[in-house]
Amino acid sequence: MDSLRPQDPLLPGQPSDGDPQDDASAAAEPAAPQAAAEPAAPQAAAEPAAPQAEAPPQALDAEAEAVTHAVPPDDSPAAEPAAPQAEAPPQALDAEAEAVTHAVPPDDSPAAEPAAPQAEASPQALDAEAEAVTHAVPPDDSPAAEPAASRAESPPQALDAEAATEDVPSSGSPDAELPRPWLKHYPKEIPASLDYPDQSIVQFLLDAVNRYPNHIALHFMGKTMTYRELHADAVRLAAGLLSLGIARGDRVAVMLPNCPQAVVSYYGVLLAGAIVVQTNPLYVERELELQLADSGAVAIITVDLLYARLANVRGERPESGPLPQLRHAVVTSIKDGLPFPKNMLYPLKQRKEGFRADIPYGSSGVVAYKRLLAGAKPESAALPRAASGSDLAALQYTGGTTGTPKGVMLTHRNLTANTMQTSAWCYKARDGKEKFLAALPLFHVFGLTVLMNMSVSRAGTLVLLPRFETATVLRTINKQHPTIFPGAPTMYVALINHKDAASNDLSSINVCISGSAALPLEVQERFEAMTGGRLIEGYGLTEASPVTHANPIWGKRKIGTIGLPFPDTDAAVIDPATGRHLPVGELGELAIRGPQVMKGYWNKPVETDLVLKGGWLRTGDLATMDEDGFFTIMDRIKDVIIAGGFNIYPREVEEVLFEHPAVREAAVLGVKDAYRGETVKAYIVLKEGWQVSPSQLDRWCRERIAAYKVPHHYAFRETLPKTMVGKVLRRKLQEEEEAAAGGDAPGKT
């Protein structure tokens, strides 16, 4: 199961000279939905400073160099933070990825493996045109209004899993007798319950283009796109996909880094009535093939830099290869989203580095993204009517931190609800005023909801960064003045420790929501002092769209906790064996229910039944709830170490180690021990310039925790393996231990 924390938590080229993308003529832009009178501005707030001027010509070559590595790198702090004093060098993935992608590391990609451990003793009011094209939800008095889609319209493959989850509530309406002590600690501005419309998640885009058509929706390396332009491109893409034969309910994979095409593709696929399958750009061929096969994707939208990998998966004869259902590949280039002259320098830089795309446009179902949009005729396209809330919107695959990734079925209602819940939590956010810094990958469920969906629902500006690079993030904040910055603890650690942090103006940051791992108090305090904003810890999991808990942003917080359940979200601590609800303060499994909880796992009814019980989602996380309704995560049930009959929770030991001034990161694992059954091993990443011995760490721990919890072994490393949003991959560490022990280690699965 994939969580913000502590699971996968909440809470990771240049076409040939004849490239048809370059000579495609522009299509007439479809009319935007009729603009409604813009509402009066909310209570006056200081506008952020205007962006600074673009870099002078002499800096363009350097900028182009940065652009050429637009896909997030595996050394990104979202996956692994840069050292405080210097940016970490890119890790070699494979020959193609080194020169081409530098994408966020996949959860189990060997390309993103960390360096081997050192010796133990050493150290993401429509007008006619829009009504005909987008088929938005019609007004109640419209005679043409169609009934909501029935479940029978869902893909046949999903029916078993959907049937298994009929008892999952679609809205709040929790049990009256369930104690909810958290409600009394809600700020008065946050309601206990919300009214969730039966709509497509695309409705947020339609609302934004009606209210703020000329407001900047996307900013990417100096190029901007308004809501009118975003909507127009999404409609063109939807029409283009329909012209390829994409049908309602088909799955379409989107394998793109953070770039304008990723946002256009998300809405374009949904407008076409299809289901989005978000795909990690750094998946190796085996992982990519498994996800495309499992989802039954009939098309994929990707970038030229990754085409060779896709071609290898499809084989020389795609129609008879391992993925015969994958009929189409829509290929774009990062340069398509860049402003002049960066879009000219980008391919030159790629050629200089030896990359030349060899893409068979016009054959094997391969089509250029720009040509597909340019040739689309949205004014005559019969787009499907808008989806209803119960229709599937996305298959979001879990991170695979504890096993094989599973396709989580998220409906339009799930995503709409979680977007509204998150937005309600950020109640001081101003429609049409906020800038969201998108350093988290949008293909990850955290970035999907807390960045893309929430930004569009608030008609905000999404400042897109294709990868997390500490110095670049600092410069972007200083120049673009974003106000909301969701991230992972590793990101905030990297920023506060960077040598240039003090020389950049970070005061525009008002809200940061941290997920994926525990947020250390020191990091929270230093980041808030540096920005003047609020940094709060939250929790969630892919199966819940993903956010379920967070500390109040402007209200009572409890450091070390994941905060309070969201509106309409019930949470309980239960006995893992019996399902009995446990009293306040007792340790048990965290269970959740609410409108954001998934329908189930794609084509996996048995696995669905294991985690959805009577409408409750069993998270697999050990937690406690205090008398105020604040929840604390202790650990994953599967990660508990049993040593000599004692239960040891890795997070407790990790937090003690993290408090040591020399320790930057720590991960704790149970390893085989002849006497105790298991014993504790700690993996340590030191701060730059620091040294510490195992004996010194041993003394530190013995002064703070019981002797049986103290690590017996220490391994000093340069990095720890992580998911794309900074969750430590314990499975990788377990695999290393098994390999070192000749496959005899007892690693948990």
C-alpha positions in Angstrom: 0.0 0.0 0.0 1.2 3.4 -1.0 1.2 6.2 1.6 2.3 9.8 2.2 3.8 8.3 5.1 5.0 5.9 6.0 4.2 3.7 3.0 4.9 5.2 -0.4 3.7 7.8 1.6 1.7 10.7 1.9 1.3 11.4 3.6 8.8 10.2 -7.4 16.0 14.6 -27.3 15.6 15.9 -30.5 13.5 14.6 -33.4 15.1 14.1 -36.8 15.3 16.9 -39.3 12.0 15.7 -40.8 10.2 15.8 -37.5 6.5 16.4 -38.4 6.1 18.2 -35.2 8.0 21.2 -36.5 6.0 21.8 -39.7 2.6 21.1 -38.4 0.3 24.1 -38.9 -1.6 25.6 -36.0 -5.3 24.7 -35.7 -7.9 27.3 -35.1 -8.3 27.6 -31.3 -11.7 26.5 -30.1 -13.7 29.1 -28.3 -13.3 29.1 -24.6 -16.4 28.6 -22.4 -18.3 31.8 -22.0 -16.5 33.9 -19.5 -18.5 34.7 -16.4 -18.3 38.1 -14.7 -15.2 37.9 -12.5 -16.2 38.0 -8.8 -15.1 40.7 -6.5 -11.7 40.0 -5.2 -11.5 38.6 -1.7 -10.1 40.6 1.2 -7.2 42.5 -0.1 -3.9 40.8 0.0 -0.6 41.9 -1.2 0.1 40.7 -4.7 3.3 38.8 -5.2 6.0 40.8 -6.9 6.1 40.6 -10.7 8.5 38.0 -12.1 11.9 39.3 -12.9 13.0 39.7 -16.5 14.1 36.7 -18.4 17.8 35.8 -18.3 20.1 37.8 -20.7 21.2 36.2 -23.9 24.6 35.2 -22.5 22.8 33.0 -19.9 20.7 31.1 -22.5 23.2 28.4 -23.2 23.4 27.7 -19.5 19.6 27.6 -19.3 19.5 25.3 -22.3 21.8 23.0 -20.5 19.4 22.9 -17.5 16.5 22.3 -19.8 18.1 19.4 -21.6 17.8 17.4 -18.4 14.1 18.3 -18.0 13.0 14.9 -16.8 13.6 14.8 -13.0 16.9 13.1 -12.1 17.4 10.2 -9.8 19.6 12.4 -7.6 16.7 14.7 -7.0 16.0 15.5 -3.3 12.5 14.3 -4.0 14.2 11.0 -4.2 17.5 11.9 -2.5 18.4 15.5 -1.3 21.5 17.2 -2.5 24.3 17.6 0.0 23.9 20.9 1.9 27.0 22.5 0.4 26.9 21.1 -3.1 24.4 19.6 -5.6 24.7 15.9 -5.8 26.0 14.6 -9.2 23.5 12.7 -11.3 23.7 9.0 -10.8 24.3 6.8 -13.8 21.1 5.0 -14.7 21.7 3.5 -18.1 23.3 5.0 -21.1 20.1 6.4 -22.4 18.8 7.8 -19.1 22.1 9.4 -18.2 22.1 11.6 -21.3 18.4 11.7 -21.7 16.0 11.7 -18.8 17.3 11.9 -15.3 13.7 11.1 -14.2 12.5 10.7 -10.6 13.7 7.3 -9.6 11.2 4.5 -9.8 10.4 2.6 -6.6 12.2 -0.5 -7.6 14.4 0.6 -10.5 17.9 -0.8 -10.3 18.9 2.3 -12.1 18.2 4.3 -9.0 20.2 2.1 -6.7 22.2 3.9 -4.1 25.9 3.4 -3.7 26.8 0.2 -1.9 27.0 0.5 1.9 30.5 1.2 3.3 31.9 -1.1 5.8 29.8 -1.2 8.9 32.5 0.1 11.2 33.1 3.1 8.8 31.0 5.4 7.8 4.1 14.6 -7.3 -22.1 29.1 -18.3 -20.4 27.2 -21.2 -21.2 28.7 -24.6 -22.5 26.7 -27.6 -19.0 25.6 -28.6 -18.0 24.4 -25.1 -21.3 22.7 -24.7 -20.9 20.8 -28.0 -17.2 20.1 -27.4 -16.7 19.5 -23.7 -20.2 18.2 -22.9 -19.9 19.7 -19.4 -22.6 18.8 -16.9 -25.8 20.4 -18.4 -28.0 22.7 -16.5 -30.8 21.1 -14.5 -33.5 22.5 -16.8 -31.8 21.4 -20.0 -33.9 19.0 -22.0 -30.8 17.5 -23.5 -29.4 16.6 -20.1 -28.4 13.0 -20.0 -28.7 10.7 -17.0 -25.6 10.1 -15.0 -23.5 7.2 -16.2 -24.3 3.9 -14.7 -21.7 1.5 -13.3 -22.4 -0.8 -16.2 -20.4 1.6 -18.3 -17.2 1.0 -16.4 -14.7 -1.3 -18.2 -15.7 -4.9 -17.9 -12.3 -5.7 -16.3 -13.1 -3.5 -13.4 -16.5 -4.9 -12.5 -15.2 -7.6 -10.1 -13.2 -5.1 -8.1 -16.0 -2.5 -8.1 -18.5 -5.1 -6.9 -16.2 -5.9 -4.0 -16.3 -2.4 -2.7 -20.0 -1.5 -2.8 -19.9 -0.7 0.9 -17.4 2.0 0.6 -19.2 5.3 1.4 -19.3 7.9 -1.4 -19.7 10.8 1.0 -19.3 11.5 4.7 -22.3 10.3 6.6 -20.3 8.5 9.2 -21.7 6.4 12.1 -23.3 8.7 14.7 -21.8 6.7 17.6 -18.2 6.9 16.4 -16.3 9.3 18.6 -14.7 12.2 16.7 -12.7 14.2 19.2 -10.8 15.9 16.3 -13.8 18.0 15.3 -13.5 20.3 18.3 -10.0 21.2 17.2 -11.0 22.2 13.7 -10.5 26.0 13.0 -14.0 27.6 12.8 -13.4 28.2 9.0 -13.2 24.4 8.3 -16.6 22.6 8.2 -17.0 19.1 9.5 -18.7 18.1 6.2 -18.7 19.3 2.6 -21.2 18.9 -0.2 -19.5 17.0 -3.0 -21.1 17.5 -6.5 -21.6 14.5 -8.8 -19.2 15.8 -11.4 -16.1 15.0 -13.5 -12.8 16.3 -12.0 -12.5 18.2 -15.3 -15.3 20.5 -14.0 -12.7 22.4 -12.0 -10.9 23.3 -15.3 -14.2 24.4 -16.9 -15.0 26.6 -13.9 -11.5 28.1 -14.0 -11.7 29.0 -17.7 -15.1 30.5 -17.2 -14.0 32.7 -14.3 -10.4 33.4 -15.1 -9.9 32.7 -18.9 -6.8 35.0 -19.2 -5.2 34.0 -15.9 -1.9 32.1 -16.2 -2.5 28.5 -15.5 1.0 27.1 -16.2 4.5 28.5 -16.0 7.3 26.4 -17.4 10.8 27.7 -17.8 9.7 31.2 -18.9 6.8 30.1 -21.0 3.2 30.6 -19.8 -0.2 29.1 -20.7 -3.5 30.8 -19.8 -6.6 28.8 -18.7 -8.2 29.6 -22.1 -5.1 28.1 -23.8 -4.9 25.1 -21.5 -8.6 24.3 -22.1 -8.2 24.7 -25.9 -5.2 22.3 -26.0 -7.0 19.8 -23.8 -10.0 19.9 -26.1 -7.8 19.5 -29.2 -6.0 16.5 -27.6 -9.3 14.9 -26.7 -10.5 15.3 -30.3 -7.2 13.9 -31.5 -7.4 10.9 -29.3 -11.0 10.2 -30.5 -9.8 10.4 -34.1 -7.4 7.6 -33.2 -10.2 5.4 -32.0 -9.9 5.9 -28.3 -13.2 5.0 -26.7 -14.9 5.8 -23.4 -13.4 3.7 -20.6 -10.2 3.0 -22.5 -7.0 3.4 -20.5 -4.4 5.9 -21.8 -1.0 6.0 -20.1 0.7 9.3 -19.5 4.5 9.0 -19.1 5.7 12.6 -18.8 7.8 14.7 -16.4 6.4 18.0 -15.0 5.8 20.0 -18.2 2.8 21.7 -19.8 2.0 18.6 -21.9 1.6 16.5 -18.8 -1.3 18.8 -17.6 -2.8 19.0 -21.1 -2.7 15.2 -21.4 -4.4 14.6 -18.0 -7.4 16.8 -19.0 -7.4 15.7 -22.6 -7.6 12.0 -21.8 -10.4 12.7 -19.3 -12.3 14.9 -21.8 -12.1 12.0 -24.3 -13.9 9.8 -21.7 -10.8 7.7 -21.1 -9.0 6.7 -17.9 -5.6 8.2 -17.1 -2.8 5.8 -16.2 -0.1 7.9 -14.6 3.3 6.2 -15.4 6.7 7.0 -13.9 9.1 8.3 -16.5 12.0 6.4 -15.1 10.4 3.0 -15.1 12.8 0.4 -16.6 11.4 -1.7 -19.4 10.2 -4.5 -17.1 8.3 -2.2 -14.9 6.8 -0.3 -17.9 5.7 -3.5 -19.6 4.1 -4.8 -16.4 2.1 -1.6 -15.8 1.0 -1.2 -19.4 0.0 -4.9 -19.5 -1.9 -4.8 -16.2 -3.8 -1.6 -17.0 -4.6 -2.7 -20.6 -3.6 0.7 -21.9 -4.4 1.2 -25.6 -2.3 4.3 -26.0 0.5 6.1 -24.3 1.6 9.8 -24.3 5.3 10.2 -23.7 8.3 12.2 -24.5 10.9 11.6 -27.3 13.6 11.1 -24.7 11.9 7.9 -23.5 10.7 6.5 -26.8 13.5 4.0 -27.2 12.6 2.4 -23.9 8.9 2.2 -25.1 10.0 0.8 -28.5 11.9 -2.0 -26.8 8.9 -2.9 -24.7 6.5 -3.0 -27.8 9.0 -4.9 -29.9 9.7 -4.7 -33.6 6.2 -5.7 -34.6 3.9 -4.1 -32.0 0.8 -5.8 -33.2 2.2 -9.2 -32.3 4.5 -8.1 -29.5 4.0 -8.4 -25.7 1.5 -5.4 -25.7 -0.7 -5.9 -28.7 -3.5 -3.8 -27.1 -1.1 -0.7 -27.0 -2.1 0.6 -30.5 -0.9 4.2 -30.3 2.1 6.2 -29.0 1.7 10.0 -28.9 5.2 11.5 -28.7 6.1 15.0 -27.6 9.3 16.8 -26.9 10.3 19.0 -24.0 11.0 21.8 -26.5 7.3 21.9 -27.4 6.7 23.5 -24.0 9.6 25.9 -24.0 9.7 29.6 -25.0 11.9 31.1 -27.7 14.8 30.9 -27.9 15.1 28.0 -25.4 13.1 25.8 -27.8 15.8 26.3 -30.4 18.7 25.8 -28.1 17.3 22.7 -26.5 17.6 20.4 -29.6 21.0 21.9 -30.4 22.2 20.9 -26.9 20.7 17.4 -27.3 22.6 16.9 -30.6 25.8 18.1 -29.0 25.4 15.5 -26.3 24.9 12.8 -29.0 21.1 12.3 -28.6 19.1 12.1 -31.8 15.6 10.8 -31.7 14.8 7.9 -34.1 11.0 7.9 -34.0 9.0 6.2 -36.7 6.3 8.8 -37.0 3.4 7.6 -39.2 4.1 3.9 -38.6 3.5 1.5 -35.7 0.8 3.8 -34.4 3.3 6.5 -33.6 2.0 10.1 -34.0 3.5 13.5 -33.1 1.8 15.3 -30.2 1.9 18.7 -32.0 0.6 17.2 -35.2 -2.2 15.4 -33.4 -3.3 18.7 -31.8 -2.9 20.7 -35.0 -5.0 18.3 -37.1 -7.7 17.9 -34.5 -11.2 19.4 -35.3 -12.8 19.9 -31.9 -15.7 21.9 -33.4 -16.9 18.7 -35.1 -15.7 16.1 -32.6 -18.5 14.3 -30.7 -16.8 14.1 -27.4 -18.4 11.9 -24.8 -20.7 13.6 -22.2 -19.1 14.5 -19.0 -18.2 11.7 -16.6 -20.3 11.2 -13.5 -18.7 11.0 -10.1 -18.8 7.2 -10.0 -16.9 6.8 -13.3 -13.2 5.9 -13.1 -10.8 8.8 -13.6 -7.5 7.3 -13.0 -5.5 4.1 -12.4 -2.8 5.2 -9.9 -0.3 2.6 -9.3 1.1 2.1 -5.8 4.8 2.6 -5.2 5.7 -1.0 -4.6 7.6 -0.2 -1.5 6.5 -3.5 0.1 5.6 -5.6 -3.0 4.2 -5.6 -6.5 2.6 -2.3 -7.5 -1.2 -2.4 -7.8 -3.5 -0.2 -9.9 -5.7 1.9 -7.5 -9.1 2.7 -9.1 -9.8 6.4 -8.3 -13.2 7.8 -9.4 -14.0 11.3 -10.4 -15.8 11.6 -7.0 -12.7 10.4 -5.1 -10.5 13.0 -6.7 -13.1 15.7 -6.5 -13.7 15.0 -2.8 -10.0 15.0 -1.9 -9.3 18.2 -3.9 -12.2 19.9 -2.0 -11.1 18.6 1.3 -7.5 19.8 0.8 -8.8 23.1 -0.4 -11.0 23.5 2.6 -8.0 22.8 4.8 -6.1 25.7 3.1 -9.1 28.0 3.7 -7.0 31.2 3.5 -6.1 30.4 -0.2 -7.5 33.0 -2.6 -9.1 32.0 -5.9 -7.1 33.3 -8.9 -4.3 34.5 -6.7 -2.1 31.6 -5.6 1.0 30.2 -7.2 1.8 26.5 -6.6 5.4 25.4 -6.8 5.3 22.0 -8.6 8.5 20.3 -7.5 6.7 17.1 -6.6 6.0 14.9 -9.7 2.5 15.3 -11.0 2.5 11.6 -12.0 2.5 10.8 -8.2 -0.8 10.9 -6.5 0.4 13.5 -4.0 1.4 15.9 -6.7 -1.7 15.0 -8.7 -4.1 16.1 -6.0 -2.3 18.7 -3.9 -0.7 20.4 -6.8 -2.5 19.9 -10.2 -6.1 19.3 -9.0 -6.0 21.9 -6.2 -4.3 24.6 -8.3 -6.8 24.3 -11.0 -9.7 24.2 -8.5 -8.4 27.5 -7.2 -7.6 28.9 -10.6 -4.0 29.2 -9.4 -0.8 29.2 -11.4 1.2 26.0 -11.4 4.9 26.7 -11.6 6.3 23.6 -13.2 9.8 22.2 -12.3 10.8 19.1 -14.2 13.0 18.0 -11.4 14.0 19.0 -7.9 17.4 20.7 -7.9 18.0 22.7 -4.7 19.6 25.7 -6.3 17.0 25.9 -9.0 14.2 25.7 -6.5 15.7 28.5 -4.5 16.1 30.7 -7.6 12.5 29.9 -8.7 11.0 30.9 -5.3 13.1 34.1 -5.4 11.9 34.9 -8.9 8.4 33.5 -9.3 7.2 34.1 -5.7 5.1 30.9 -5.3 2.8 30.9 -2.3 2.0 27.2 -1.8 4.8 24.6 -1.9 3.8 20.9 -1.1 6.8 18.7 -0.7 8.7 16.0 1.1 10.9 16.4 4.2 14.0 15.7 2.1 13.2 18.7 0.0 12.9 21.0 3.0 16.1 19.6 4.5 18.0 20.3 1.3 16.7 23.9 1.1 17.5 24.9 4.7 21.0 23.5 4.4 21.9 25.0 1.0 24.7 27.5 1.1 22.6 30.0 -1.0 19.4 29.7 1.1 19.9 33.0 3.0 20.7 35.0 -0.2 17.3 34.2 -1.8 13.9 35.8 -0.9 11.7 32.9 0.2 9.1 35.1 2.0 6.3 34.5 -0.6 5.8 30.9 0.8 2.7 30.8 2.9 1.8 27.1 3.0 3.8 23.9 2.8 2.2 20.5 3.3 4.8 17.8 3.9 4.3 14.1 3.3 6.2 10.9 2.7 8.1 10.7 6.0 8.2 12.1 9.5 8.9 15.8 9.6 11.6 16.6 12.1 10.9 19.5 14.5 14.2 21.2 13.6 13.4 21.2 9.9 10.0 22.6 10.5 11.2 25.4 12.8 14.1 26.4 10.5 12.0 26.4 7.3 9.2 28.4 8.9 11.8 30.9 10.3 13.4 31.1 6.8 10.1 31.7 4.9 7.7 33.1 7.5 5.1 30.6 6.2 3.6 27.5 7.7 5.0 24.0 7.2 2.7 21.2 8.4 2.8 17.5 8.3 0.1 15.3 6.7 -0.6 11.7 5.9 -2.3 9.8 3.2 -2.0 6.9 0.7 -2.7 6.2 -2.9 -5.8 4.3 -1.9 -7.3 7.5 -0.4 -6.6 9.9 -3.3 -4.3 10.4 -1.2 -4.7 12.8 1.8 -6.6 11.8 4.9 -4.9 13.7 7.8 -3.0 16.9 8.3 -2.2 19.2 11.1 -4.2 22.5 11.0 -2.2 25.1 9.0 -3.6 28.0 11.1 -4.6 26.4 14.3 -3.4 24.0 17.0 -0.6 21.7 15.8 1.0 18.8 17.5 4.6 18.2 16.4 5.3 14.5 15.6 1.7 13.7 14.7 0.0 13.4 11.4 -2.7 15.8 12.7 -6.5 15.5 12.4 -8.7 13.6 9.9 -10.0 15.7 7.0 -13.7 16.7 6.8 -16.0 13.7 6.2 -13.1 11.4 7.0 -13.4 8.9 9.8 -10.3 7.4 11.3 -10.0 4.7 13.9 -7.3 2.6 15.6 -8.3 -1.0 15.5 -7.0 -4.4 16.5 -5.3 -5.8 13.4 -6.5 -9.3 14.2 -10.1 -8.7 15.2 -11.0 -5.3 13.7 -12.2 -4.1 17.2 -11.9 -0.4 17.7 -9.3 0.4 20.4 -9.5 3.0 23.1 -7.7 6.4 23.1 -3.9 5.9 23.4 -3.7 2.3 22.5 -1.6 1.1 19.6 -3.2 -0.6 16.6 -3.8 -0.5 12.9 -5.1 2.8 11.4 -8.3 2.4 9.5 -9.9 5.1 7.3 -13.2 5.7 5.5 -14.5 8.7 3.5 -15.4 9.9 0.1 -11.8 9.8 -1.1 -11.3 6.1 -0.5 -10.7 4.1 -3.7 -13.2 1.7 -5.4 -10.6 -1.0 -5.2 -7.6 -2.5 -6.9 -7.8 -2.9 -10.7 -8.4 -6.6 -11.6 -7.5 -7.6 -8.1 -10.8 -8.4 -6.1 -9.0 -10.7 -3.6 -6.5 -8.0 -2.7 -9.3 -5.5 -2.6 -11.2 -7.6 0.0 -8.1 -7.7 2.2 -7.9 -4.0 2.6 -11.6 -2.8 2.3 -13.6 -4.1 5.2 -17.2 -2.8 5.7 -16.3 0.5 4.1 -13.1 0.9 6.1 -9.7 1.0 4.4 -7.1 -0.9 6.4 -3.9 1.0 5.9 -1.3 -1.4 7.4 0.1 1.4 9.5 0.4 1.2 13.3 -0.9 4.3 15.0 -2.3 5.8 18.1 -5.0 8.5 18.7 -4.8 10.9 21.6 -7.7 12.5 23.5 -7.8 15.5 21.1 -8.1 13.3 18.0 -4.5 13.8 16.8 -3.1 10.7 15.2 0.5 9.5 15.4 2.0 6.9 13.1 4.4 4.5 14.8 5.3 2.3 11.9 4.3 -0.1 9.2 2.9 -3.4 10.7 5.3 -5.3 8.4 8.3 -3.2 9.5 8.1 -4.0 13.3 11.2 -5.7 14.5 10.7 -8.5 17.0 13.9 -9.0 19.0 14.0 -11.5 21.9 10.2 -11.1 22.2 10.3 -7.3 22.3 8.5 -5.2 19.7 10.8 -2.5 18.3 9.4 0.3 16.1 12.0 1.4 13.5 10.6 5.0 13.4 11.3 5.5 17.1 14.9 4.5 16.7 15.3 6.6 13.5 14.0 9.7 15.2 16.6 9.3 18.0 19.3 8.9 15.4 18.1 11.9 13.5 18.5 14.1 16.5 22.3 13.5 16.5 24.0 16.6 15.0 26.0 14.6 12.6 23.2 12.5 11.2 21.4 13.7 8.0 19.3 10.6 7.4 18.7 7.3 9.1 16.8 4.1 8.3 16.4 1.2 10.7 15.8 -2.4 9.7 15.5 -5.8 11.4 18.2 -8.3 10.4 18.6 -11.9 11.2 20.2 -12.7 14.6 20.9 -16.2 15.8 20.2 -15.4 19.4 17.4 -12.8 19.4 15.7 -13.9 16.1 16.1 -10.3 14.8 18.2 -7.4 15.8 18.4 -3.8 14.9 20.6 -2.4 12.1 20.8 1.3 11.3 21.8 2.8 8.0 23.3 6.3 8.4 23.8 9.2 6.0 26.0 11.8 7.6 25.9 15.6 7.1 28.6 16.9 4.8 31.9 17.4 6.7 30.8 15.4 9.8 32.3 12.2 11.2 31.0 10.0 13.9 31.8 6.4 15.0 29.4 3.5 15.7 30.4 3.6 19.3 29.5 7.3 19.6 26.1 6.6 18.0 25.7 3.7 20.4 26.2 5.9 23.4 23.8 8.5 22.0 21.1 5.9 21.6 21.6 4.3 25.0 21.0 7.6 26.7 17.6 8.0 24.9 16.0 4.6 24.4 15.9 1.2 26.1 18.9 -1.0 25.6 17.0 -3.6 23.6 16.1 -0.9 21.0 19.6 0.2 20.4 21.1 -0.8 17.0 23.6 -3.6 17.1 24.9 -2.8 13.6 25.6 0.5 11.8 26.2 1.0 8.1 27.3 4.4 6.8 26.2 5.2 3.3 26.2 8.1 0.8 22.5 7.7 0.0 19.4 5.8 1.0 17.1 4.3 -1.6 13.9 6.2 -1.9 10.6 6.5 -3.8 9.9 9.5 -6.1 8.6 11.5 -3.1 11.2 10.7 -0.6 10.0 7.5 1.2 12.8 5.2 2.2 12.6 1.9 0.3 13.1 -0.6 3.1 12.6 -3.4 0.6 15.8 -2.3 -1.2 17.7 -2.5 2.1 16.2 -5.9 2.8 17.3 -7.1 -0.6 20.8 -6.0 0.1 20.9 -7.8 3.4 19.6 -11.0 1.8 22.2 -10.8 -1.0 24.9 -10.2 1.5 23.7 -13.2 3.6 23.5 -15.4 0.5 19.7 -15.2 0.4 19.4 -16.4 3.9 18.2 -13.1 5.5 14.6 -13.0 6.9 13.6 -9.8 5.1 10.0 -8.9 5.3 7.8 -8.5 2.3 
